[in-house]
Amino acid sequence: MEAPQTESDVEALLRKVKRIEIVSNRIANDSFSGQYRSAFRGQGIEFDEVREYTEGDDVRTIDWNVTARSGKPYVKRFSEERERSLLFMLDVSASNLFGSKTSRLETATEIVASLMFSALKNNDKIGLLTFANGVKSYFPPKKGKNYVLRLAREMLSVRPTLEPTDLNAALEFVDKTLKRRAVVFILSDFYVPQLELPLFYCRRRHDLVAVSISEPFEESFPNAGFIRLRDPETNQIIELDAGSKRVRQAVSERLAAKRDSLAAKLKEARVEPLFIENGSDYVHAFREFFRARNRR
């Protein structure tokens, strides 16, 4: 991932960082921040101590190893972690440069920054992983505004390259690297060949949230006449007669099948999905997601 080299590039990047800080702070300052905190409270539970069993204790908390050694029943005590660790997995593959109004990558970056500033206000640790055909960069969860601004600069300086997406490799890296339980947000268009075992392994240790960003045309493909489309990850050219109702219907059905397949795979892995249409009010979508999570 290349950093800007010229002075004008650096100045432009700093302006972008300042803008995204202002926008993200405004979002984090409203109820978005409080809803974020309540949606994820109690997700991190850590071992505290063992003590002798007393009447009324949940038998499921008995520590059988200590009980066997001492000859008396002992139970484990757990406490909620005072801080959470959040990791944002950002898909920086070339397909995310596409967007009818703004690119999916720009939307994802703004979403991540808003969540980061919300986490900052709640004194959480914040990390970032960018991926395409494997892991591109990794910044472990840490605290501090300066660290968040550094991560914002990293996201804004991304220059996607022509290569396929390998989410499985990124998930495998997270499973091996991130030892403490964390809330992991995956932001992607999920144009991946197949989600495999790393998704299930990572879900056993961490709280995963899959944020899928789609385009409006994926619901209803437009009547645009004869068009040529280029796959930004494979460079393959596809020609379509979008003036044909039959062709438009076939494309829409294929895109709907992709979304249904993704939803089924995430459900099987017990990963919470959040589907966002690029250009829509993502703040409202997240508020509803947080409310639904709180109700559960």
MISEVEX-443122 format. One record per residue: x, y, z of N, C-alpha, C in turn. Coordinates in Angstrom, 2 decimals. Each point is the difference from the previous one (the first is absolute). Example, Ala and Ser with C-alpha at 12.3 -4.5 7.8 and 13.67 -1.06 7.14 Angstrom:
% residues 2
nxx;nyy;nzz;caxx;cayy;cazz;cxx;cyy;czz
13.19;-5.69;7.80;-0.89;1.19;0.00;0.90;1.20;0.00 $
-0.35;1.05;-0.72;0.82;1.19;0.06;-0.77;1.09;0.73 $
***
This chain:
% residues 296
nxx;nyy;nzz;caxx;cayy;cazz;cxx;cyy;czz
0.84;-1.17;0.00;-0.84;1.17;0.00;0.88;1.23;0.00 $
-0.12;0.84;-1.00;0.91;1.11;-0.13;-0.53;1.24;0.70 $
0.90;0.72;0.66;-0.36;1.26;0.63;0.23;1.12;-1.01 $
-0.75;1.11;0.14;0.20;1.13;-0.90;1.43;0.51;0.09 $
0.58;0.42;-1.15;1.40;0.41;-0.04;0.15;1.52;-0.07 $
-0.87;0.68;-0.74;0.17;1.43;-0.21;-0.62;0.80;1.14 $
0.45;1.27;0.12;-0.53;0.88;1.04;-1.49;0.25;-0.18 $
-0.43;0.14;-1.25;-1.43;0.24;-0.26;-0.83;-1.22;0.39 $
0.56;-1.20;-0.22;-0.70;-1.23;0.40;-0.17;-0.04;1.51 $
1.07;0.36;0.73;-0.06;0.00;1.47;-1.03;1.01;0.49 $
-0.02;1.19;-0.58;-0.96;1.03;0.41;-1.43;-0.46;-0.28 $
-0.19;-0.62;-1.16;-1.34;-0.51;-0.33;-0.43;-1.07;0.97 $
0.93;-0.88;0.38;-0.31;-1.06;0.95;-0.37;0.59;1.36 $
0.74;0.99;0.45;-0.28;0.63;1.30;-1.37;0.67;0.00 $
-0.38;0.60;-1.14;-1.34;0.61;-0.10;-1.08;-1.07;0.10 $
0.24;-1.15;-0.64;-0.95;-1.10;0.07;-0.13;-0.54;1.43 $
1.15;-0.12;0.67;-0.02;-0.48;1.39;-0.79;0.96;0.88 $
0.22;1.30;-0.18;-0.72;1.00;0.80;-1.50;-0.07;-0.27 $
-0.36;-0.14;-1.28;-1.42;-0.07;-0.34;-0.65;-1.24;0.63 $
0.67;-1.13;-0.14;-0.60;-1.24;0.53;-0.04;0.03;1.51 $
0.95;0.69;0.64;-0.03;0.15;1.46;-1.22;0.81;0.41 $
-0.28;1.09;-0.72;-1.15;0.85;0.32;-1.31;-0.76;-0.18 $
-0.12;-0.67;-1.15;-1.23;-0.76;-0.29;-0.19;-1.12;1.02 $
1.07;-0.75;0.27;-0.09;-1.14;0.91;-0.28;0.43;1.43 $
0.60;1.11;0.42;-0.26;0.52;1.35;-1.45;0.44;0.16 $
-0.54;0.61;-1.06;-1.40;0.44;0.08;-0.93;-1.20;0.16 $
0.28;-1.07;-0.74;-0.82;-1.21;0.11;0.17;-0.64;1.38 $
1.27;-0.07;0.46;0.28;-0.65;1.29;-0.58;0.78;1.16 $
-0.18;1.31;-0.16;-0.50;0.83;1.10;-1.49;-0.14;0.22 $
-0.73;-0.51;-0.99;-1.44;-0.15;0.22;-0.27;-1.37;0.63 $
-1.22;-0.46;-0.07;-0.38;-1.25;0.67;0.71;-1.21;-0.58 $
0.62;0.16;-1.17;0.72;-1.10;-0.64;1.02;-0.61;0.95 $
0.72;0.86;0.72;1.06;-0.47;0.90;-0.56;-0.82;1.15 $
-1.08;0.52;0.63;-0.61;-0.73;1.11;-0.59;-1.32;-0.43 $
-0.62;-0.01;-1.18;-0.59;-1.24;-0.51;1.09;-1.03;-0.32 $
1.12;0.50;-0.52;1.13;-0.90;-0.27;0.46;-0.67;1.28 $
0.15;0.80;1.07;0.52;-0.54;1.25;-0.93;-1.04;0.59 $
-1.30;0.29;0.03;-0.95;-0.94;0.59;-0.13;-1.26;-0.84 $
0.21;0.11;-1.31;-0.13;-1.16;-0.88;1.09;-1.03;0.24 $
1.14;0.46;0.49;1.13;-0.91;0.15;0.46;-0.16;1.44 $
-0.78;0.48;0.96;0.41;-0.17;1.38;-0.09;-1.48;0.37 $
0.89;-0.41;0.85;-0.03;-1.38;0.50;0.50;-1.03;-0.99 $
0.52;0.46;-1.13;0.50;-0.98;-0.97;1.34;-0.59;0.43 $
0.78;0.81;0.72;1.29;-0.48;0.46;-0.09;-0.45;1.45 $
0.11;-1.28;0.27;-0.07;-0.54;1.35;1.32;-0.69;0.30 $
0.63;0.39;1.11;1.29;-0.60;0.32;-0.04;-0.69;1.37 $
0.86;-0.99;0.18;0.08;-0.74;1.25;0.53;0.91;1.11 $
-0.63;-0.10;1.19;0.41;0.83;1.12;0.70;-0.84;1.07 $
-0.72;-0.99;0.58;0.58;-0.82;1.07;-0.87;-1.24;0.21 $
0.45;-0.89;0.89;-0.84;-1.11;0.43;-0.29;0.18;1.49 $
-1.15;-0.46;0.41;-0.35;0.03;1.43;-0.83;-1.23;0.30 $
-0.16;-0.28;1.30;-0.78;-1.18;0.38;-1.46;0.17;-0.41 $
-0.57;-1.13;-0.37;-1.40;-0.04;-0.40;-0.89;0.32;1.20 $
-1.01;0.84;-0.23;-1.02;0.26;1.02;-1.37;-0.28;-0.59 $
-0.93;-0.29;0.87;-1.35;-0.35;-0.45;-0.58;1.12;-0.87 $
-0.52;-0.39;-1.14;-0.58;0.97;-0.93;0.89;0.30;-1.19 $
1.29;-0.40;0.08;0.90;0.21;-1.14;-0.42;-0.87;-1.18 $
0.23;0.49;-1.18;-0.29;-0.74;-1.23;1.00;-1.15;-0.12 $
-0.52;-1.23;-0.05;0.89;-1.17;-0.06;0.83;-0.01;-1.27 $
-0.44;0.76;-1.02;0.76;0.03;-1.25;1.31;0.75;0.16 $
0.14;0.75;1.10;1.25;0.76;0.21;1.00;-0.76;0.86 $
-0.31;-1.25;0.37;0.93;-0.79;0.82;1.30;-0.25;-0.76 $
1.12;0.26;0.66;1.32;-0.29;-0.57;0.36;-1.42;0.45 $
-0.17;-0.96;-0.89;0.15;-1.40;0.38;1.45;-0.37;0.29 $
0.96;0.68;-0.61;1.41;-0.29;0.27;0.36;0.39;1.43 $
-0.38;1.22;0.40;0.29;0.45;1.37;-0.78;-0.83;1.00 $
-1.25;-0.33;-0.32;-0.83;-0.82;0.88;0.63;-1.36;0.24 $
0.54;-0.61;-1.07;0.62;-1.32;0.13;1.25;0.06;0.87 $
0.79;1.09;-0.14;1.24;0.11;0.77;-0.27;0.30;1.47 $
-1.01;0.81;0.29;-0.24;0.43;1.38;-0.95;-0.91;0.77 $
-0.81;-0.75;-0.72;-1.00;-0.83;0.66;-1.24;0.78;0.40 $
-0.05;1.28;-0.32;-1.17;0.84;0.27;-0.43;0.66;-1.31 $
-1.30;0.25;-0.16;-0.46;0.65;-1.24;0.41;1.47;-0.05 $
0.59;0.38;-1.13;0.38;1.40;-0.25;-0.66;0.46;-1.30 $
-0.32;1.29;-0.05;-0.60;0.56;-1.21;0.90;1.10;-0.55 $
-0.10;0.20;-1.32;0.74;1.08;-0.65;-0.81;1.29;0.07 $
0.70;1.07;0.24;-0.64;1.32;-0.04;0.53;0.75;-1.22 $
-0.92;0.65;-0.69;0.36;0.76;-1.19;-0.43;1.45;0.20 $
0.68;0.88;-0.67;-0.40;1.41;0.04;0.00;0.54;-1.41 $
-0.85;1.00;-0.22;-0.04;0.64;-1.32;1.24;0.85;-0.18 $
0.63;-0.12;-1.15;1.18;0.80;-0.25;-0.36;1.47;-0.01 $
0.86;0.81;0.60;-0.26;1.43;0.07;0.14;0.68;-1.36 $
0.72;-0.63;-0.88;0.20;0.57;-1.33;-0.18;-1.07;-1.05 $
-0.39;0.44;-1.16;-0.15;-0.91;-1.12;1.13;0.23;-0.99 $
0.27;-1.01;-0.78;0.91;0.14;-1.14;-0.83;-0.13;-1.26 $
0.17;0.94;-0.91;-0.69;-0.03;-1.28;1.03;-0.08;-1.12 $
-0.30;-0.84;-0.98;0.84;-0.08;-1.19;-0.88;0.21;-1.21 $
0.42;0.90;-0.87;-0.73;0.27;-1.24;0.76;-0.62;-1.16 $
-0.64;-0.94;-0.68;0.58;-0.64;-1.18;-0.57;0.69;-1.23 $
0.85;0.72;-0.72;-0.45;0.82;-1.13;0.47;-0.61;-1.32 $
-0.97;-0.34;-0.85;0.28;-0.56;-1.32;0.47;1.14;-0.92 $
1.26;-0.09;-0.44;0.55;1.05;-0.87;0.27;-0.54;-1.41 $
-0.72;-1.05;-0.38;0.14;-0.52;-1.36;-0.61;0.98;-0.99 $
0.38;-0.12;-1.26;-0.36;0.99;-1.01;-1.50;0.08;-0.25 $
-0.74;-1.07;0.26;-1.45;0.06;-0.23;-0.68;1.03;0.89 $
0.65;0.38;1.10;-0.59;0.97;0.91;0.23;1.44;-0.44 $
0.71;0.19;-1.12;0.13;1.34;-0.58;-1.25;0.41;-0.75 $
-0.84;-1.01;-0.31;-1.21;0.28;-0.76;-1.05;0.65;0.90 $
-0.81;0.87;-0.60;-1.12;0.61;0.72;-0.74;0.94;-0.91 $
-1.33;-0.01;0.05;-0.79;0.85;-0.88;0.13;1.48;0.39 $
0.15;0.29;1.30;0.16;1.37;0.47;1.35;0.17;0.68 $
0.27;-0.84;0.97;1.29;-0.03;0.66;0.45;-1.45;0.05 $
1.29;-0.24;0.05;0.47;-1.38;-0.05;-0.36;-0.74;1.29 $
-0.10;-1.32;-0.13;-0.29;-0.81;1.18;1.12;0.15;1.03 $
1.23;0.17;-0.47;1.13;0.15;0.91;-0.12;1.31;0.80 $
-0.43;1.08;-0.64;-0.20;1.27;0.71;-1.08;-0.14;1.06 $
-1.10;-0.65;-0.37;-1.09;-0.21;0.96;0.47;-0.85;1.17 $
0.72;-1.08;-0.31;0.50;-0.89;1.06;0.97;0.75;0.91 $
0.85;0.83;-0.57;0.97;0.77;0.79;-0.72;0.95;0.95 $
-1.04;0.66;-0.48;-0.75;0.92;0.86;-0.72;-0.76;1.11 $
-0.54;-1.17;-0.31;-0.65;-0.83;1.01;1.00;-0.41;1.07 $
1.16;-0.49;-0.43;1.03;-0.44;0.95;0.43;1.16;0.89 $
0.23;1.17;-0.60;0.44;1.16;0.78;-1.05;0.39;1.04 $
-1.28;-0.04;-0.36;-1.08;0.33;0.93;-0.03;-0.97;1.18 $
0.17;-1.29;-0.30;0.02;-1.00;1.06;1.26;0.14;0.86 $
1.11;0.36;-0.64;1.24;0.20;0.76;-0.13;1.14;1.00 $
-0.59;1.12;-0.42;-0.15;1.12;0.91;-1.02;-0.29;1.10 $
-0.99;-0.83;-0.31;-0.93;-0.45;1.05;0.74;-0.86;1.01 $
0.84;-0.91;-0.50;0.79;-0.86;0.88;0.98;0.82;0.82 $
0.55;1.03;-0.60;0.94;0.88;0.70;-0.66;0.65;1.20 $
-1.24;0.45;-0.18;-0.74;0.65;1.09;-0.33;-0.99;1.12 $
0.00;-1.28;-0.32;-0.28;-1.03;1.00;1.27;-0.65;0.54 $
1.14;0.58;-0.34;1.29;-0.45;0.54;0.33;-1.43;-0.43 $
-0.42;-0.38;-1.19;0.30;-1.33;-0.51;1.30;0.02;-0.79 $
0.57;-1.20;-0.18;1.17;-0.15;-0.86;-0.47;-0.18;-1.43 $
0.72;0.58;-0.94;-0.43;0.02;-1.40;1.14;-0.44;-0.90 $
-0.30;-0.94;-0.90;1.00;-0.48;-0.94;-0.54;-0.02;-1.42 $
0.88;-0.18;-0.96;-0.37;0.00;-1.42;0.79;-1.06;-0.75 $
-0.71;-0.70;-0.87;0.64;-0.93;-0.92;-0.56;0.28;-1.39 $
0.87;0.23;-0.97;-0.45;0.15;-1.38;0.38;-1.26;-0.77 $
-0.87;-0.41;-0.90;0.25;-1.25;-0.73;-0.52;0.09;-1.43 $
0.59;-0.78;-0.86;-0.46;-0.22;-1.36;0.31;-1.46;-0.29 $
1.09;-0.25;-0.75;0.43;-1.38;-0.20;0.92;-0.39;1.15 $
-0.56;-0.01;1.21;0.76;-0.20;1.22;0.08;1.29;0.78 $
0.72;-0.03;1.11;0.12;1.16;0.88;0.96;1.02;-0.61 $
-0.44;1.27;-0.06;0.84;1.08;-0.51;0.69;0.75;1.13 $
-0.72;0.29;1.05;0.59;0.69;1.16;-0.78;-0.40;1.25 $
0.69;0.05;1.13;-0.64;-0.35;1.27;0.51;0.93;1.09 $
-0.94;0.60;0.72;0.31;0.86;1.13;-0.78;-0.56;1.20 $
0.70;-0.57;0.98;-0.69;-0.65;1.13;-0.81;1.00;0.82 $
-1.03;-0.48;0.68;-0.84;0.89;0.81;0.79;0.75;1.07 $
-0.14;1.33;-0.01;0.62;0.88;0.99;-0.96;1.15;0.28 $
0.35;0.79;1.02;-0.83;1.14;0.38;0.62;1.30;-0.48 $
-0.84;1.05;-0.03;0.52;1.34;-0.22;-0.47;0.64;-1.29 $
-0.27;1.31;0.08;-0.46;0.75;-1.17;1.06;0.04;-1.09 $
1.25;0.18;0.39;1.07;0.05;-1.01;0.08;-1.30;-0.79 $
-0.25;-1.11;0.69;0.02;-1.30;-0.67;-1.16;-0.12;-0.98 $
-1.18;0.47;0.42;-1.17;-0.02;-0.89;0.26;0.85;-1.25 $
0.60;1.18;0.18;0.31;0.87;-1.14;1.02;-0.67;-0.92 $
0.92;-0.73;0.59;0.97;-0.75;-0.82;-0.70;-1.05;-0.84 $
-0.98;-0.70;0.60;-0.75;-1.01;-0.74;-0.84;0.65;-1.09 $
-0.54;1.19;0.28;-0.77;0.72;-1.02;0.89;0.36;-1.19 $
1.21;0.44;0.28;0.94;0.33;-1.08;0.32;-1.25;-0.83 $
0.14;-1.13;0.70;0.28;-1.25;-0.70;-1.13;-0.36;-0.95 $
-1.24;0.12;0.48;-1.15;-0.34;-0.84;-0.11;0.93;-1.20 $
0.21;1.29;0.23;-0.16;1.00;-1.06;1.13;-0.05;-1.03 $
1.12;-0.60;0.35;1.12;-0.08;-0.93;0.04;-1.30;-0.78 $
-1.00;-0.84;0.18;-0.05;-1.30;-0.68;-0.08;0.20;-1.52 $
0.77;-0.78;-0.72;-0.05;-0.03;-1.45;-0.21;-1.44;-0.45 $
-1.25;-0.41;-0.18;-0.28;-1.40;-0.37;0.70;-0.41;-1.29 $
0.37;-1.26;-0.06;0.66;-0.54;-1.18;-0.86;-1.08;-0.63 $
0.33;-0.33;-1.23;-0.76;-0.99;-0.77;0.34;-1.40;0.47 $
-0.83;-0.54;0.89;0.22;-1.35;0.51;-1.29;-0.51;0.63 $
-0.19;-1.30;0.05;-1.21;-0.57;0.62;0.01;0.18;1.50 $
-1.16;-0.24;0.62;-0.14;0.16;1.44;0.11;-1.35;0.69 $
0.79;-0.04;1.07;0.14;-1.24;0.79;-0.35;0.31;1.46 $
-1.29;-0.01;0.29;-0.46;0.27;1.36;0.39;-1.13;0.95 $
0.04;-1.22;-0.52;0.35;-1.14;0.85;1.40;0.16;0.60 $
0.95;0.47;-0.80;1.37;0.20;0.49;0.03;1.07;1.08 $
-0.80;1.05;-0.19;-0.05;1.07;1.00;-0.60;-0.49;1.31 $
-1.06;-0.81;-0.08;-0.63;-0.54;1.20;0.93;-0.97;0.72 $
0.73;-0.78;-0.77;0.96;-0.93;0.60;1.09;0.77;0.75 $
0.44;1.12;-0.56;1.00;0.85;0.66;-0.55;0.54;1.32 $
-1.23;0.47;-0.01;-0.63;0.54;1.22;-0.11;-1.08;1.07 $
-0.42;-1.19;-0.41;-0.17;-1.10;0.95;1.32;-0.36;0.68 $
1.10;0.07;-0.76;1.31;-0.36;0.55;0.65;1.14;0.77 $
-0.33;1.25;-0.36;0.72;1.15;0.54;-0.70;0.64;1.19 $
-1.31;0.13;-0.07;-0.75;0.71;1.02;-0.41;-0.98;1.09 $
0.76;-0.02;1.10;-0.19;-1.02;1.03;-1.17;0.31;0.94 $
-0.17;1.28;0.35;-1.10;0.35;0.89;-1.28;0.19;-0.80 $
-1.11;-0.34;0.62;-1.29;0.13;-0.66;-0.25;1.44;-0.42 $
-0.51;0.20;-1.21;-0.22;1.34;-0.52;-1.29;0.03;-0.82 $
-0.51;1.20;-0.19;-1.08;0.22;-0.95;0.67;0.32;-1.33 $
-0.30;-0.79;-1.03;0.65;0.14;-1.29;-1.04;0.38;-1.06 $
0.15;1.18;-0.57;-0.87;0.45;-1.09;0.70;-0.29;-1.33 $
-0.67;-0.73;-0.88;0.52;-0.28;-1.34;-0.79;0.86;-0.98 $
0.66;0.94;-0.66;-0.66;0.87;-0.97;0.49;-0.34;-1.39 $
-0.94;-0.47;-0.84;0.37;-0.51;-1.31;-1.21;-0.02;-0.91 $
0.24;-0.15;-1.31;-1.11;-0.29;-0.91;-0.22;-1.51;-0.08 $
0.89;-0.76;0.64;-0.08;-1.46;0.08;-0.04;-0.67;-1.37 $
0.71;0.60;-0.96;0.22;-0.67;-1.28;1.19;-0.95;0.18 $
-0.25;-1.08;0.69;1.04;-0.98;0.30;-0.46;-1.36;-0.54 $
0.95;-0.84;-0.43;-0.38;-1.29;-0.58;-0.83;-0.86;0.95 $
0.45;-0.14;1.24;-0.71;-0.86;0.95;0.49;0.28;1.41 $
-0.95;0.15;0.92;0.36;0.14;1.41;0.16;-1.40;0.57 $
1.16;-0.27;0.58;0.32;-1.35;0.43;0.22;-0.07;1.51 $
0.72;-1.01;0.44;0.16;-0.28;1.43;0.54;1.15;0.84 $
0.91;0.85;-0.51;0.50;1.10;0.85;-1.10;0.87;0.59 $
-1.12;0.14;-0.71;-1.13;0.77;0.53;-0.54;-0.66;1.27 $
-0.13;-1.32;0.00;-0.53;-0.73;1.15;1.01;0.02;1.15 $
1.28;-0.18;-0.31;1.03;0.01;1.05;0.07;1.37;0.67 $
-0.02;1.05;-0.79;0.11;1.36;0.53;-1.23;0.34;0.84 $
-1.16;-0.49;-0.40;-1.24;0.28;0.72;-0.01;-0.65;1.38 $
0.70;-1.11;0.18;0.01;-0.67;1.30;0.67;0.86;1.07 $
0.96;0.81;-0.40;0.75;0.82;0.96;-0.49;1.43;0.06 $
-0.47;0.54;-1.13;-0.32;1.42;-0.07;-1.47;0.23;-0.36 $
-0.45;1.22;0.25;-1.35;0.43;-0.34;0.07;0.67;-1.37 $
-0.44;-0.70;-1.04;0.13;0.50;-1.37;-1.26;0.69;-0.47 $
0.18;1.13;-0.68;-1.09;0.71;-0.65;0.40;0.23;-1.45 $
-0.79;-0.52;-0.93;0.31;0.13;-1.43;-0.83;1.14;-0.59 $
0.67;1.05;-0.45;-0.67;1.15;-0.60;0.20;-0.08;-1.51 $
-1.06;-0.37;-0.70;0.05;-0.16;-1.45;-0.53;1.26;-0.68 $
0.84;0.62;-0.82;-0.37;1.23;-0.69;-0.30;-0.31;-1.46 $
-1.22;0.26;-0.40;-0.44;-0.31;-1.37;-0.37;1.29;-0.73 $
-0.23;-0.14;-1.30;-0.42;1.13;-0.82;-1.50;-0.08;-0.29 $
-0.66;1.15;-0.23;-1.45;-0.03;-0.27;-0.38;-0.90;-1.17 $
0.85;-0.06;-1.04;-0.35;-0.80;-1.18;-0.04;-1.49;0.31 $
0.56;-0.41;1.14;0.00;-1.42;0.34;-1.40;-0.48;0.37 $
-0.88;0.92;0.33;-1.40;-0.36;0.27;-0.80;-0.01;-1.30 $
0.28;0.97;-0.87;-0.73;0.09;-1.27;0.95;0.54;-1.06 $
0.45;-0.88;-0.89;0.99;0.41;-0.99;-0.64;0.96;-0.99 $
0.66;1.15;-0.28;-0.62;1.04;-0.83;-0.02;-0.34;-1.49 $
-0.93;0.61;-0.70;-0.09;-0.11;-1.46;0.99;1.00;-0.58 $
1.20;-0.48;-0.28;1.08;0.90;-0.45;0.46;-0.31;-1.42 $
-0.77;-0.80;-0.73;0.38;-0.34;-1.36;1.17;-0.97;-0.03 $
0.72;0.00;-1.11;1.14;-0.91;-0.16;1.20;0.58;0.75 $
0.54;-0.76;0.96;1.09;0.50;0.82;1.14;-1.01;0.08 $
1.19;0.54;0.30;1.18;-0.84;0.25;0.43;0.23;1.43 $
0.17;-1.08;0.74;0.40;0.08;1.40;1.37;-0.67;0.17 $
0.84;0.63;0.82;1.32;-0.58;0.28;0.10;-0.38;1.47 $
0.36;-1.25;0.24;0.21;-0.45;1.37;1.29;0.62;0.51 $
-0.07;0.87;1.04;1.21;0.69;0.45;1.02;-0.90;0.68 $
-0.37;-1.23;0.32;0.93;-0.89;0.68;0.63;-1.02;-0.95 $
-0.70;-0.32;-1.10;0.55;-0.96;-0.96;0.30;0.64;-1.35 $
-0.52;1.23;-0.21;0.16;0.75;-1.25;-0.79;-0.62;-1.15 $
-0.86;-0.94;0.30;-0.81;-0.66;-1.03;-1.10;0.95;-0.48 $
-0.21;0.06;-1.32;-1.03;0.84;-0.61;-1.25;-0.83;-0.27 $
-1.14;0.51;0.44;-1.28;-0.68;-0.25;-0.91;0.96;-0.76 $
-0.62;-0.49;-1.06;-0.93;0.82;-0.78;-1.42;-0.44;0.30 $
-0.88;0.98;0.27;-1.39;-0.30;0.35;-0.95;0.87;-0.79 $
-1.11;-0.59;-0.39;-1.09;0.79;-0.59;-0.98;0.34;1.11 $
0.32;1.09;0.73;-0.84;0.39;1.14;-1.34;0.58;-0.45 $
-0.19;0.14;-1.32;-1.30;0.43;-0.50;-0.99;-1.15;-0.04 $
0.51;-1.21;0.15;-0.85;-1.19;-0.01;-0.54;-0.27;1.40 $
-1.30;-0.09;0.12;-0.63;-0.29;1.29;0.46;-1.35;0.53 $
0.15;-0.97;-0.91;0.42;-1.34;0.40;1.41;0.02;0.59 $
0.89;0.77;-0.63;1.38;0.11;0.49;0.02;0.70;1.35 $
-0.75;1.11;0.12;-0.03;0.73;1.28;-0.52;-0.88;1.12 $
-1.03;-0.78;-0.30;-0.56;-0.90;1.00;1.01;-1.07;0.41 $
0.73;-0.53;-0.98;1.00;-1.03;0.29;1.12;0.56;0.88 $
0.44;1.23;-0.29;1.05;0.63;0.80;-0.49;0.24;1.43 $
-1.23;0.53;0.12;-0.56;0.27;1.33;-0.15;-1.28;0.81 $
-0.44;-1.08;-0.67;-0.16;-1.28;0.70;1.35;-0.54;0.45 $
1.01;0.18;-0.82;1.33;-0.49;0.37;0.54;0.77;1.20 $
-0.19;1.32;0.02;0.46;0.82;1.11;-0.79;-0.32;1.28 $
-1.31;-0.24;-0.15;-0.82;-0.37;1.15;0.43;-1.36;0.57 $
0.36;-0.92;-0.89;0.46;-1.32;0.45;1.31;0.12;0.76 $
0.87;0.90;-0.46;1.27;0.24;0.70;-0.27;0.50;1.42 $
-0.92;0.95;0.12;-0.31;0.55;1.32;-0.64;-1.06;0.89 $
-0.91;-0.79;-0.54;-0.65;-1.06;0.80;1.03;-1.04;0.45 $
0.94;-0.33;-0.88;1.04;-0.97;0.35;0.88;0.54;1.12 $
0.34;1.29;-0.09;0.81;0.62;1.06;-0.75;-0.01;1.32 $
-1.29;0.38;-0.02;-0.80;0.03;1.22;-0.09;-1.39;0.63 $
-0.15;-1.04;-0.84;-0.11;-1.37;0.50;1.32;-0.45;0.63 $
1.12;0.36;-0.63;1.31;-0.39;0.53;0.27;0.71;1.34 $
-0.34;1.27;0.08;0.20;0.74;1.24;-0.89;-0.55;1.12 $
-1.23;-0.35;-0.34;-0.91;-0.57;0.99;0.53;-1.33;0.50 $
0.53;-0.81;-0.92;0.55;-1.30;0.38;1.17;0.17;0.97 $
0.80;1.05;-0.23;1.16;0.25;0.85;-0.35;0.83;1.23 $
-1.28;0.38;0.14;-0.48;0.85;1.11;0.74;1.34;0.03 $
0.15;0.58;-1.19;0.59;1.33;-0.15;-1.13;0.98;-0.33 $
-0.05;1.10;0.74;-1.07;0.97;-0.22;0.24;0.80;-1.27 $
-0.98;0.04;-0.92;0.17;0.77;-1.24;-0.67;1.37;0.11 $
0.56;0.95;-0.71;-0.62;1.31;-0.15;0.16;0.40;-1.46 $
-1.11;0.06;-0.73;0.04;0.32;-1.42;-0.29;1.50;-0.18 $
0.92;0.69;-0.64;-0.11;1.45;-0.20;0.10;0.30;-1.48 $
-0.94;0.80;-0.50;0.04;0.44;-1.40;0.84;1.26;-0.08 $
0.98;0.00;-0.87;0.88;1.14;-0.16;-0.80;1.25;-0.37 $
0.25;1.08;0.72;-0.73;1.24;-0.24;-1.20;0.18;0.91 $
-0.36;-1.05;0.75;-1.14;0.10;0.93;0.48;0.53;1.35 $
-0.93;0.19;0.92;0.32;0.53;1.33;0.53;-1.14;0.86 $
1.33;-0.17;0.01;0.58;-1.11;0.75;-0.10;0.23;1.50 $
-0.08;1.25;0.44;-0.15;0.28;1.44;-1.31;-0.58;0.49 $
-1.07;0.20;-0.75;-1.31;-0.57;0.36;0.07;-1.53;0.02 $
0.69;-0.56;-0.99;0.11;-1.47;-0.08;0.73;-0.55;1.22 $
1.05;0.68;0.44;0.73;-0.46;1.18;-0.82;0.19;1.27 $
-0.74;1.10;0.09;-0.86;0.19;1.18;-0.99;-1.14;0.14 $
-0.63;-0.37;-1.12;-0.96;-1.11;0.03;0.70;-1.31;0.35 $
1.20;-0.19;-0.52;0.76;-1.21;0.31;0.32;-0.05;1.49 $
0.44;1.10;0.58;0.33;0.05;1.42;-1.25;-0.25;0.86 $
-1.12;0.61;-0.40;-1.25;-0.20;0.75;-0.41;-1.47;-0.02 $
0.06;-0.62;-1.18;-0.37;-1.41;-0.11;0.93;-0.87;0.84 $
1.26;0.33;0.00;0.96;-0.77;0.79;-0.29;0.16;1.49 $
-0.34;1.22;0.43;-0.35;0.22;1.41;-1.23;-0.80;0.41 $
-0.98;-0.08;-0.91;-1.23;-0.76;0.33;0.32;-1.47;0.19 $
0.99;-0.51;-0.75;0.37;-1.41;0.12;0.80;-0.27;1.26 $
***
